[in-house]
Amino acid sequence: MGREVRRVPENWKHPKKENGEYIPLLLDFIAASERCDPKHPDYDPHGDDPLPENYMPVWTPEEKTHFQMYETTSEGSPISPVVKTPEELARWLADHKASAFGHESATYEQWLSTIKRGWAPSAVIVNGKLTSGVEAGR
């Protein structure tokens, strides 16, 4: 849980509720569906079957040409626009002081490192100090 970069099509518009709030979406419907198979090692006989509307759409690799940063403390809501490159995303996040954790933001270099890793935890303790996973992961 924290921050996660997702590959999306150039024209992706994350769905919103009538009040304008984003509808949180989980990342991987296919993997969640596979866990419903009794032969799967993570099978939970008491779990609910996943619903496709709770997940990001499934796109081909060729369709996923752009980048968008998500918070994953909930199921997943965007905290940035859709952009073409990791560098453009890192610049937007740093310039707009996007939340890395709570009200903390991060530098361009910290965001870029997170984008290249693909994700960062919400927060970690470093030398006894609580800090964002984006800042600590550099």
Secondary structure, 3 states (H helix, E strand, C coil): CEEEEEEECCCCCCCECCCCCECCCECCHHHHHHCCCCCCCCCCCCCCCCCHHHECCCCCCCCCCEEEEEECCCCCEECCCCECCHHHHHHHHHHCCCCCECCECCCHHHHHHHHHHCEEECEEEECCEEEEHHHHCC
